Amino acid sequence: MERLTKPRENASYYVEEAVLRHEPHGYSGEAVDRLAIFENVYEHLLENQAEIVKELESAETGR
């Protein structure tokens, strides 16, 4: 996967205008789409982690 973010000297990042479009209510483009996918996966992982913890606690108390 090719990175869309580019590092700056001050440890922050930027994206080039080619992957970001300004629209009336915010921004869109490839950078935004990929960030949304990452955030969705991250939320899904956190939900799954919480479910696993509940299942393990339930299995421990069921002994």
CHARMM internal coordinates of N, CA and C (Angstrom, degrees):
IC EDIT
DIST 1 N 1 CA 1.4483
DIST 1 CA 1 C 1.5259
ANGL 1 N 1 CA 1 C 108.71
DIST 1 C 2 N 1.2885
ANGL 1 CA 1 C 2 N 115.36
DIHE 1 N 1 CA 1 C 2 N 129.60
DIST 2 N 2 CA 1.4560
ANGL 1 C 2 N 2 CA 120.02
DIHE 1 CA 1 C 2 N 2 CA 176.86
DIST 2 CA 2 C 1.5223
ANGL 2 N 2 CA 2 C 109.21
DIHE 1 C 2 N 2 CA 2 C -82.18
DIST 2 C 3 N 1.3152
ANGL 2 CA 2 C 3 N 116.55
DIHE 2 N 2 CA 2 C 3 N 131.41
DIST 3 N 3 CA 1.4650
ANGL 2 C 3 N 3 CA 120.88
DIHE 2 CA 2 C 3 N 3 CA 179.35
DIST 3 CA 3 C 1.5123
ANGL 3 N 3 CA 3 C 110.37
DIHE 2 C 3 N 3 CA 3 C -69.15
DIST 3 C 4 N 1.3152
ANGL 3 CA 3 C 4 N 115.54
DIHE 3 N 3 CA 3 C 4 N 143.29
DIST 4 N 4 CA 1.4624
ANGL 3 C 4 N 4 CA 121.02
DIHE 3 CA 3 C 4 N 4 CA 173.67
DIST 4 CA 4 C 1.5179
ANGL 4 N 4 CA 4 C 111.11
DIHE 3 C 4 N 4 CA 4 C -96.60
DIST 4 C 5 N 1.3285
ANGL 4 CA 4 C 5 N 116.78
DIHE 4 N 4 CA 4 C 5 N -25.58
DIST 5 N 5 CA 1.4585
ANGL 4 C 5 N 5 CA 120.06
DIHE 4 CA 4 C 5 N 5 CA -179.54
DIST 5 CA 5 C 1.5152
ANGL 5 N 5 CA 5 C 109.94
DIHE 4 C 5 N 5 CA 5 C -87.58
DIST 5 C 6 N 1.3131
ANGL 5 CA 5 C 6 N 115.12
DIHE 5 N 5 CA 5 C 6 N 143.33
DIST 6 N 6 CA 1.4631
ANGL 5 C 6 N 6 CA 122.25
DIHE 5 CA 5 C 6 N 6 CA 179.33
DIST 6 CA 6 C 1.5241
ANGL 6 N 6 CA 6 C 107.87
DIHE 5 C 6 N 6 CA 6 C -118.22
DIST 6 C 7 N 1.3333
ANGL 6 CA 6 C 7 N 117.76
DIHE 6 N 6 CA 6 C 7 N 134.43
DIST 7 N 7 CA 1.4705
ANGL 6 C 7 N 7 CA 119.42
DIHE 6 CA 6 C 7 N 7 CA -178.69
DIST 7 CA 7 C 1.5294
ANGL 7 N 7 CA 7 C 112.10
DIHE 6 C 7 N 7 CA 7 C -76.67
DIST 7 C 8 N 1.3178
ANGL 7 CA 7 C 8 N 115.00
DIHE 7 N 7 CA 7 C 8 N 148.04
DIST 8 N 8 CA 1.4656
ANGL 7 C 8 N 8 CA 122.35
DIHE 7 CA 7 C 8 N 8 CA 172.05
DIST 8 CA 8 C 1.5197
ANGL 8 N 8 CA 8 C 107.76
DIHE 7 C 8 N 8 CA 8 C -107.14
DIST 8 C 9 N 1.2990
ANGL 8 CA 8 C 9 N 116.55
DIHE 8 N 8 CA 8 C 9 N 169.56
DIST 9 N 9 CA 1.4620
ANGL 8 C 9 N 9 CA 120.77
DIHE 8 CA 8 C 9 N 9 CA -179.14
DIST 9 CA 9 C 1.5218
ANGL 9 N 9 CA 9 C 112.64
DIHE 8 C 9 N 9 CA 9 C -67.35
DIST 9 C 10 N 1.3363
ANGL 9 CA 9 C 10 N 118.77
DIHE 9 N 9 CA 9 C 10 N -25.51
DIST 10 N 10 CA 1.4625
ANGL 9 C 10 N 10 CA 122.11
DIHE 9 CA 9 C 10 N 10 CA -176.95
DIST 10 CA 10 C 1.5273
ANGL 10 N 10 CA 10 C 112.90
DIHE 9 C 10 N 10 CA 10 C -91.87
DIST 10 C 11 N 1.3181
ANGL 10 CA 10 C 11 N 117.34
DIHE 10 N 10 CA 10 C 11 N 19.21
DIST 11 N 11 CA 1.4681
ANGL 10 C 11 N 11 CA 124.38
DIHE 10 CA 10 C 11 N 11 CA 176.67
DIST 11 CA 11 C 1.5305
ANGL 11 N 11 CA 11 C 113.32
DIHE 10 C 11 N 11 CA 11 C 73.02
DIST 11 C 12 N 1.3215
ANGL 11 CA 11 C 12 N 118.42
DIHE 11 N 11 CA 11 C 12 N 10.40
DIST 12 N 12 CA 1.4604
ANGL 11 C 12 N 12 CA 120.36
DIHE 11 CA 11 C 12 N 12 CA 172.21
DIST 12 CA 12 C 1.5287
ANGL 12 N 12 CA 12 C 107.88
DIHE 11 C 12 N 12 CA 12 C -98.37
DIST 12 C 13 N 1.3168
ANGL 12 CA 12 C 13 N 116.27
DIHE 12 N 12 CA 12 C 13 N 177.98
DIST 13 N 13 CA 1.4661
ANGL 12 C 13 N 13 CA 120.85
DIHE 12 CA 12 C 13 N 13 CA -176.39
DIST 13 CA 13 C 1.5135
ANGL 13 N 13 CA 13 C 110.34
DIHE 12 C 13 N 13 CA 13 C -131.95
DIST 13 C 14 N 1.3126
ANGL 13 CA 13 C 14 N 116.59
DIHE 13 N 13 CA 13 C 14 N 163.00
DIST 14 N 14 CA 1.4502
ANGL 13 C 14 N 14 CA 122.71
DIHE 13 CA 13 C 14 N 14 CA 175.19
DIST 14 CA 14 C 1.5232
ANGL 14 N 14 CA 14 C 109.01
DIHE 13 C 14 N 14 CA 14 C -144.13
DIST 14 C 15 N 1.3332
ANGL 14 CA 14 C 15 N 116.21
DIHE 14 N 14 CA 14 C 15 N 163.55
DIST 15 N 15 CA 1.4541
ANGL 14 C 15 N 15 CA 121.82
DIHE 14 CA 14 C 15 N 15 CA 172.95
DIST 15 CA 15 C 1.5198
ANGL 15 N 15 CA 15 C 107.90
DIHE 14 C 15 N 15 CA 15 C -121.63
DIST 15 C 16 N 1.3171
ANGL 15 CA 15 C 16 N 115.23
DIHE 15 N 15 CA 15 C 16 N 150.21
DIST 16 N 16 CA 1.4541
ANGL 15 C 16 N 16 CA 119.88
DIHE 15 CA 15 C 16 N 16 CA 178.88
DIST 16 CA 16 C 1.5233
ANGL 16 N 16 CA 16 C 110.05
DIHE 15 C 16 N 16 CA 16 C -76.28
DIST 16 C 17 N 1.3118
ANGL 16 CA 16 C 17 N 116.76
DIHE 16 N 16 CA 16 C 17 N 153.60
DIST 17 N 17 CA 1.4590
ANGL 16 C 17 N 17 CA 121.58
DIHE 16 CA 16 C 17 N 17 CA -177.58
DIST 17 CA 17 C 1.5168
ANGL 17 N 17 CA 17 C 113.12
DIHE 16 C 17 N 17 CA 17 C -60.38
DIST 17 C 18 N 1.3259
ANGL 17 CA 17 C 18 N 117.89
DIHE 17 N 17 CA 17 C 18 N -24.61
DIST 18 N 18 CA 1.4605
ANGL 17 C 18 N 18 CA 120.94
DIHE 17 CA 17 C 18 N 18 CA -177.89
DIST 18 CA 18 C 1.5282
ANGL 18 N 18 CA 18 C 112.57
DIHE 17 C 18 N 18 CA 18 C -63.82
DIST 18 C 19 N 1.3343
ANGL 18 CA 18 C 19 N 118.66
DIHE 18 N 18 CA 18 C 19 N -24.43
DIST 19 N 19 CA 1.4673
ANGL 18 C 19 N 19 CA 121.51
DIHE 18 CA 18 C 19 N 19 CA -177.97
DIST 19 CA 19 C 1.5207
ANGL 19 N 19 CA 19 C 112.35
DIHE 18 C 19 N 19 CA 19 C -108.49
DIST 19 C 20 N 1.3390
ANGL 19 CA 19 C 20 N 116.56
DIHE 19 N 19 CA 19 C 20 N 12.71
DIST 20 N 20 CA 1.4598
ANGL 19 C 20 N 20 CA 121.24
DIHE 19 CA 19 C 20 N 20 CA -177.90
DIST 20 CA 20 C 1.5270
ANGL 20 N 20 CA 20 C 108.48
DIHE 19 C 20 N 20 CA 20 C -142.89
DIST 20 C 21 N 1.3286
ANGL 20 CA 20 C 21 N 116.46
DIHE 20 N 20 CA 20 C 21 N 131.77
DIST 21 N 21 CA 1.4637
ANGL 20 C 21 N 21 CA 121.29
DIHE 20 CA 20 C 21 N 21 CA 178.67
DIST 21 CA 21 C 1.5274
ANGL 21 N 21 CA 21 C 109.51
DIHE 20 C 21 N 21 CA 21 C -123.31
DIST 21 C 22 N 1.3183
ANGL 21 CA 21 C 22 N 116.28
DIHE 21 N 21 CA 21 C 22 N 132.02
DIST 22 N 22 CA 1.4577
ANGL 21 C 22 N 22 CA 121.18
DIHE 21 CA 21 C 22 N 22 CA 175.46
DIST 22 CA 22 C 1.5197
ANGL 22 N 22 CA 22 C 107.89
DIHE 21 C 22 N 22 CA 22 C -82.00
DIST 22 C 23 N 1.3293
ANGL 22 CA 22 C 23 N 115.98
DIHE 22 N 22 CA 22 C 23 N 130.33
DIST 23 N 23 CA 1.4558
ANGL 22 C 23 N 23 CA 122.28
DIHE 22 CA 22 C 23 N 23 CA 178.40
DIST 23 CA 23 C 1.5247
ANGL 23 N 23 CA 23 C 108.26
DIHE 22 C 23 N 23 CA 23 C -125.87
DIST 23 C 24 N 1.3245
ANGL 23 CA 23 C 24 N 118.71
DIHE 23 N 23 CA 23 C 24 N 169.70
DIST 24 N 24 CA 1.4753
ANGL 23 C 24 N 24 CA 120.97
DIHE 23 CA 23 C 24 N 24 CA -175.97
DIST 24 CA 24 C 1.5339
ANGL 24 N 24 CA 24 C 114.26
DIHE 23 C 24 N 24 CA 24 C -53.93
DIST 24 C 25 N 1.3365
ANGL 24 CA 24 C 25 N 118.40
DIHE 24 N 24 CA 24 C 25 N -35.10
DIST 25 N 25 CA 1.4731
ANGL 24 C 25 N 25 CA 120.12
DIHE 24 CA 24 C 25 N 25 CA -175.55
DIST 25 CA 25 C 1.5203
ANGL 25 N 25 CA 25 C 113.27
DIHE 24 C 25 N 25 CA 25 C -113.20
DIST 25 C 26 N 1.3128
ANGL 25 CA 25 C 26 N 118.03
DIHE 25 N 25 CA 25 C 26 N 18.62
DIST 26 N 26 CA 1.4595
ANGL 25 C 26 N 26 CA 120.14
DIHE 25 CA 25 C 26 N 26 CA 179.60
DIST 26 CA 26 C 1.5139
ANGL 26 N 26 CA 26 C 111.44
DIHE 25 C 26 N 26 CA 26 C 148.69
DIST 26 C 27 N 1.3193
ANGL 26 CA 26 C 27 N 115.29
DIHE 26 N 26 CA 26 C 27 N -140.07
DIST 27 N 27 CA 1.4555
ANGL 26 C 27 N 27 CA 121.07
DIHE 26 CA 26 C 27 N 27 CA -176.57
DIST 27 CA 27 C 1.5269
ANGL 27 N 27 CA 27 C 110.16
DIHE 26 C 27 N 27 CA 27 C -130.63
DIST 27 C 28 N 1.3264
ANGL 27 CA 27 C 28 N 115.61
DIHE 27 N 27 CA 27 C 28 N 156.25
DIST 28 N 28 CA 1.4515
ANGL 27 C 28 N 28 CA 121.73
DIHE 27 CA 27 C 28 N 28 CA 174.25
DIST 28 CA 28 C 1.5156
ANGL 28 N 28 CA 28 C 107.79
DIHE 27 C 28 N 28 CA 28 C -145.27
DIST 28 C 29 N 1.3120
ANGL 28 CA 28 C 29 N 115.88
DIHE 28 N 28 CA 28 C 29 N -179.86
DIST 29 N 29 CA 1.4524
ANGL 28 C 29 N 29 CA 120.14
DIHE 28 CA 28 C 29 N 29 CA 179.00
DIST 29 CA 29 C 1.5174
ANGL 29 N 29 CA 29 C 111.09
DIHE 28 C 29 N 29 CA 29 C 124.10
DIST 29 C 30 N 1.3180
ANGL 29 CA 29 C 30 N 115.81
DIHE 29 N 29 CA 29 C 30 N -178.11
DIST 30 N 30 CA 1.4622
ANGL 29 C 30 N 30 CA 121.11
DIHE 29 CA 29 C 30 N 30 CA -175.65
DIST 30 CA 30 C 1.5247
ANGL 30 N 30 CA 30 C 112.37
DIHE 29 C 30 N 30 CA 30 C -59.38
DIST 30 C 31 N 1.3246
ANGL 30 CA 30 C 31 N 117.28
DIHE 30 N 30 CA 30 C 31 N -40.97
DIST 31 N 31 CA 1.4731
ANGL 30 C 31 N 31 CA 120.04
DIHE 30 CA 30 C 31 N 31 CA -179.39
DIST 31 CA 31 C 1.5221
ANGL 31 N 31 CA 31 C 110.80
DIHE 30 C 31 N 31 CA 31 C -62.10
DIST 31 C 32 N 1.3188
ANGL 31 CA 31 C 32 N 117.52
DIHE 31 N 31 CA 31 C 32 N -43.14
DIST 32 N 32 CA 1.4643
ANGL 31 C 32 N 32 CA 121.97
DIHE 31 CA 31 C 32 N 32 CA -179.80
DIST 32 CA 32 C 1.5219
ANGL 32 N 32 CA 32 C 110.29
DIHE 31 C 32 N 32 CA 32 C -67.63
DIST 32 C 33 N 1.3317
ANGL 32 CA 32 C 33 N 116.71
DIHE 32 N 32 CA 32 C 33 N -42.81
DIST 33 N 33 CA 1.4593
ANGL 32 C 33 N 33 CA 120.52
DIHE 32 CA 32 C 33 N 33 CA 178.96
DIST 33 CA 33 C 1.5203
ANGL 33 N 33 CA 33 C 111.65
DIHE 32 C 33 N 33 CA 33 C -59.84
DIST 33 C 34 N 1.3345
ANGL 33 CA 33 C 34 N 116.42
DIHE 33 N 33 CA 33 C 34 N -44.19
DIST 34 N 34 CA 1.4661
ANGL 33 C 34 N 34 CA 119.49
DIHE 33 CA 33 C 34 N 34 CA -178.91
DIST 34 CA 34 C 1.5215
ANGL 34 N 34 CA 34 C 111.69
DIHE 33 C 34 N 34 CA 34 C -69.64
DIST 34 C 35 N 1.3268
ANGL 34 CA 34 C 35 N 117.43
DIHE 34 N 34 CA 34 C 35 N -36.39
DIST 35 N 35 CA 1.4626
ANGL 34 C 35 N 35 CA 120.23
DIHE 34 CA 34 C 35 N 35 CA 175.58
DIST 35 CA 35 C 1.5258
ANGL 35 N 35 CA 35 C 110.12
DIHE 34 C 35 N 35 CA 35 C -63.10
DIST 35 C 36 N 1.3331
ANGL 35 CA 35 C 36 N 117.14
DIHE 35 N 35 CA 35 C 36 N -42.08
DIST 36 N 36 CA 1.4697
ANGL 35 C 36 N 36 CA 120.56
DIHE 35 CA 35 C 36 N 36 CA 179.39
DIST 36 CA 36 C 1.5218
ANGL 36 N 36 CA 36 C 111.00
DIHE 35 C 36 N 36 CA 36 C -61.75
DIST 36 C 37 N 1.3248
ANGL 36 CA 36 C 37 N 117.52
DIHE 36 N 36 CA 36 C 37 N -42.04
DIST 37 N 37 CA 1.4638
ANGL 36 C 37 N 37 CA 120.75
DIHE 36 CA 36 C 37 N 37 CA 177.93
DIST 37 CA 37 C 1.5250
ANGL 37 N 37 CA 37 C 110.12
DIHE 36 C 37 N 37 CA 37 C -61.92
DIST 37 C 38 N 1.3334
ANGL 37 CA 37 C 38 N 116.66
DIHE 37 N 37 CA 37 C 38 N -44.74
DIST 38 N 38 CA 1.4634
ANGL 37 C 38 N 38 CA 120.39
DIHE 37 CA 37 C 38 N 38 CA 178.92
DIST 38 CA 38 C 1.5269
ANGL 38 N 38 CA 38 C 110.58
DIHE 37 C 38 N 38 CA 38 C -60.39
DIST 38 C 39 N 1.3378
ANGL 38 CA 38 C 39 N 116.74
DIHE 38 N 38 CA 38 C 39 N -46.08
DIST 39 N 39 CA 1.4654
ANGL 38 C 39 N 39 CA 120.01
DIHE 38 CA 38 C 39 N 39 CA -179.38
DIST 39 CA 39 C 1.5268
ANGL 39 N 39 CA 39 C 111.21
DIHE 38 C 39 N 39 CA 39 C -62.92
DIST 39 C 40 N 1.3250
ANGL 39 CA 39 C 40 N 117.96
DIHE 39 N 39 CA 39 C 40 N -39.01
DIST 40 N 40 CA 1.4627
ANGL 39 C 40 N 40 CA 120.84
DIHE 39 CA 39 C 40 N 40 CA 177.49
DIST 40 CA 40 C 1.5229
ANGL 40 N 40 CA 40 C 111.19
DIHE 39 C 40 N 40 CA 40 C -62.82
DIST 40 C 41 N 1.3218
ANGL 40 CA 40 C 41 N 116.94
DIHE 40 N 40 CA 40 C 41 N -44.76
DIST 41 N 41 CA 1.4672
ANGL 40 C 41 N 41 CA 121.07
DIHE 40 CA 40 C 41 N 41 CA 179.17
DIST 41 CA 41 C 1.5265
ANGL 41 N 41 CA 41 C 109.78
DIHE 40 C 41 N 41 CA 41 C -63.69
DIST 41 C 42 N 1.3221
ANGL 41 CA 41 C 42 N 117.02
DIHE 41 N 41 CA 41 C 42 N -43.36
DIST 42 N 42 CA 1.4638
ANGL 41 C 42 N 42 CA 121.29
DIHE 41 CA 41 C 42 N 42 CA -180.00
DIST 42 CA 42 C 1.5304
ANGL 42 N 42 CA 42 C 110.93
DIHE 41 C 42 N 42 CA 42 C -60.52
DIST 42 C 43 N 1.3374
ANGL 42 CA 42 C 43 N 117.23
DIHE 42 N 42 CA 42 C 43 N -46.89
DIST 43 N 43 CA 1.4655
ANGL 42 C 43 N 43 CA 120.51
DIHE 42 CA 42 C 43 N 43 CA 178.13
DIST 43 CA 43 C 1.5212
ANGL 43 N 43 CA 43 C 111.20
DIHE 42 C 43 N 43 CA 43 C -60.91
DIST 43 C 44 N 1.3251
ANGL 43 CA 43 C 44 N 116.78
DIHE 43 N 43 CA 43 C 44 N -41.57
DIST 44 N 44 CA 1.4633
ANGL 43 C 44 N 44 CA 121.10
DIHE 43 CA 43 C 44 N 44 CA 178.83
DIST 44 CA 44 C 1.5307
ANGL 44 N 44 CA 44 C 110.82
DIHE 43 C 44 N 44 CA 44 C -62.10
DIST 44 C 45 N 1.3242
ANGL 44 CA 44 C 45 N 116.76
DIHE 44 N 44 CA 44 C 45 N -42.12
DIST 45 N 45 CA 1.4686
ANGL 44 C 45 N 45 CA 120.19
DIHE 44 CA 44 C 45 N 45 CA 178.15
DIST 45 CA 45 C 1.5244
ANGL 45 N 45 CA 45 C 111.46
DIHE 44 C 45 N 45 CA 45 C -62.99
DIST 45 C 46 N 1.3225
ANGL 45 CA 45 C 46 N 117.18
DIHE 45 N 45 CA 45 C 46 N -41.99
DIST 46 N 46 CA 1.4669
ANGL 45 C 46 N 46 CA 120.14
DIHE 45 CA 45 C 46 N 46 CA 178.62
DIST 46 CA 46 C 1.5265
ANGL 46 N 46 CA 46 C 111.14
DIHE 45 C 46 N 46 CA 46 C -63.83
DIST 46 C 47 N 1.3353
ANGL 46 CA 46 C 47 N 116.65
DIHE 46 N 46 CA 46 C 47 N -41.33
DIST 47 N 47 CA 1.4704
ANGL 46 C 47 N 47 CA 120.16
DIHE 46 CA 46 C 47 N 47 CA 177.74
DIST 47 CA 47 C 1.5258
ANGL 47 N 47 CA 47 C 110.70
DIHE 46 C 47 N 47 CA 47 C -62.61
DIST 47 C 48 N 1.3170
ANGL 47 CA 47 C 48 N 116.37
DIHE 47 N 47 CA 47 C 48 N -44.50
DIST 48 N 48 CA 1.4672
ANGL 47 C 48 N 48 CA 120.20
DIHE 47 CA 47 C 48 N 48 CA 179.05
DIST 48 CA 48 C 1.5199
ANGL 48 N 48 CA 48 C 111.24
DIHE 47 C 48 N 48 CA 48 C -63.52
DIST 48 C 49 N 1.3194
ANGL 48 CA 48 C 49 N 116.96
DIHE 48 N 48 CA 48 C 49 N -39.55
DIST 49 N 49 CA 1.4589
ANGL 48 C 49 N 49 CA 120.69
DIHE 48 CA 48 C 49 N 49 CA 178.96
DIST 49 CA 49 C 1.5302
ANGL 49 N 49 CA 49 C 110.34
DIHE 48 C 49 N 49 CA 49 C -61.88
DIST 49 C 50 N 1.3208
ANGL 49 CA 49 C 50 N 116.95
DIHE 49 N 49 CA 49 C 50 N -42.77
DIST 50 N 50 CA 1.4630
ANGL 49 C 50 N 50 CA 120.68
DIHE 49 CA 49 C 50 N 50 CA 178.82
DIST 50 CA 50 C 1.5234
ANGL 50 N 50 CA 50 C 110.66
DIHE 49 C 50 N 50 CA 50 C -63.54
DIST 50 C 51 N 1.3166
ANGL 50 CA 50 C 51 N 117.58
DIHE 50 N 50 CA 50 C 51 N -40.36
DIST 51 N 51 CA 1.4625
ANGL 50 C 51 N 51 CA 121.39
DIHE 50 CA 50 C 51 N 51 CA 178.14
DIST 51 CA 51 C 1.5265
ANGL 51 N 51 CA 51 C 111.38
DIHE 50 C 51 N 51 CA 51 C -64.46
DIST 51 C 52 N 1.3184
ANGL 51 CA 51 C 52 N 116.82
DIHE 51 N 51 CA 51 C 52 N -40.92
DIST 52 N 52 CA 1.4727
ANGL 51 C 52 N 52 CA 120.86
DIHE 51 CA 51 C 52 N 52 CA 179.47
DIST 52 CA 52 C 1.5176
ANGL 52 N 52 CA 52 C 110.17
DIHE 51 C 52 N 52 CA 52 C -63.20
DIST 52 C 53 N 1.3367
ANGL 52 CA 52 C 53 N 116.29
DIHE 52 N 52 CA 52 C 53 N -41.97
DIST 53 N 53 CA 1.4704
ANGL 52 C 53 N 53 CA 120.04
DIHE 52 CA 52 C 53 N 53 CA 178.63
DIST 53 CA 53 C 1.5296
ANGL 53 N 53 CA 53 C 109.70
DIHE 52 C 53 N 53 CA 53 C -60.77
DIST 53 C 54 N 1.3348
ANGL 53 CA 53 C 54 N 116.84
DIHE 53 N 53 CA 53 C 54 N -45.22
DIST 54 N 54 CA 1.4712
ANGL 53 C 54 N 54 CA 120.26
DIHE 53 CA 53 C 54 N 54 CA 178.82
DIST 54 CA 54 C 1.5252
ANGL 54 N 54 CA 54 C 111.11
DIHE 53 C 54 N 54 CA 54 C -60.85
DIST 54 C 55 N 1.3298
ANGL 54 CA 54 C 55 N 117.09
DIHE 54 N 54 CA 54 C 55 N -43.10
DIST 55 N 55 CA 1.4577
ANGL 54 C 55 N 55 CA 120.71
DIHE 54 CA 54 C 55 N 55 CA -179.99
DIST 55 CA 55 C 1.5259
ANGL 55 N 55 CA 55 C 111.44
DIHE 54 C 55 N 55 CA 55 C -64.29
DIST 55 C 56 N 1.3115
ANGL 55 CA 55 C 56 N 117.10
DIHE 55 N 55 CA 55 C 56 N -40.55
DIST 56 N 56 CA 1.4728
ANGL 55 C 56 N 56 CA 119.83
DIHE 55 CA 55 C 56 N 56 CA 179.31
DIST 56 CA 56 C 1.5227
ANGL 56 N 56 CA 56 C 110.87
DIHE 55 C 56 N 56 CA 56 C -67.52
DIST 56 C 57 N 1.3301
ANGL 56 CA 56 C 57 N 116.80
DIHE 56 N 56 CA 56 C 57 N -41.44
DIST 57 N 57 CA 1.4677
ANGL 56 C 57 N 57 CA 119.77
DIHE 56 CA 56 C 57 N 57 CA 177.81
DIST 57 CA 57 C 1.5222
ANGL 57 N 57 CA 57 C 110.45
DIHE 56 C 57 N 57 CA 57 C -63.54
DIST 57 C 58 N 1.3062
ANGL 57 CA 57 C 58 N 116.74
DIHE 57 N 57 CA 57 C 58 N -40.11
DIST 58 N 58 CA 1.4646
ANGL 57 C 58 N 58 CA 120.79
DIHE 57 CA 57 C 58 N 58 CA 179.01
DIST 58 CA 58 C 1.5251
ANGL 58 N 58 CA 58 C 110.64
DIHE 57 C 58 N 58 CA 58 C -65.58
DIST 58 C 59 N 1.3142
ANGL 58 CA 58 C 59 N 117.02
DIHE 58 N 58 CA 58 C 59 N -40.07
DIST 59 N 59 CA 1.4712
ANGL 58 C 59 N 59 CA 121.34
DIHE 58 CA 58 C 59 N 59 CA 179.39
DIST 59 CA 59 C 1.5295
ANGL 59 N 59 CA 59 C 110.19
DIHE 58 C 59 N 59 CA 59 C -66.11
DIST 59 C 60 N 1.3321
ANGL 59 CA 59 C 60 N 117.37
DIHE 59 N 59 CA 59 C 60 N -37.42
DIST 60 N 60 CA 1.4715
ANGL 59 C 60 N 60 CA 120.68
DIHE 59 CA 59 C 60 N 60 CA 179.90
DIST 60 CA 60 C 1.5164
ANGL 60 N 60 CA 60 C 111.17
DIHE 59 C 60 N 60 CA 60 C -67.66
DIST 60 C 61 N 1.3314
ANGL 60 CA 60 C 61 N 117.87
DIHE 60 N 60 CA 60 C 61 N -41.04
DIST 61 N 61 CA 1.4548
ANGL 60 C 61 N 61 CA 120.56
DIHE 60 CA 60 C 61 N 61 CA -177.98
DIST 61 CA 61 C 1.5265
ANGL 61 N 61 CA 61 C 111.41
DIHE 60 C 61 N 61 CA 61 C -76.95
DIST 61 C 62 N 1.3120
ANGL 61 CA 61 C 62 N 117.36
DIHE 61 N 61 CA 61 C 62 N -17.97
DIST 62 N 62 CA 1.4558
ANGL 61 C 62 N 62 CA 121.33
DIHE 61 CA 61 C 62 N 62 CA 179.94
DIST 62 CA 62 C 1.5068
ANGL 62 N 62 CA 62 C 113.52
DIHE 61 C 62 N 62 CA 62 C -82.42
DIST 62 C 63 N 1.2975
ANGL 62 CA 62 C 63 N 118.02
DIHE 62 N 62 CA 62 C 63 N -5.01
DIST 63 N 63 CA 1.4688
ANGL 62 C 63 N 63 CA 120.96
DIHE 62 CA 62 C 63 N 63 CA -178.58
DIST 63 CA 63 C 1.4911
ANGL 63 N 63 CA 63 C 112.21
DIHE 62 C 63 N 63 CA 63 C -74.31
END
COOR INIT
IC SEED 1 N 1 CA 1 C
IC BUILD
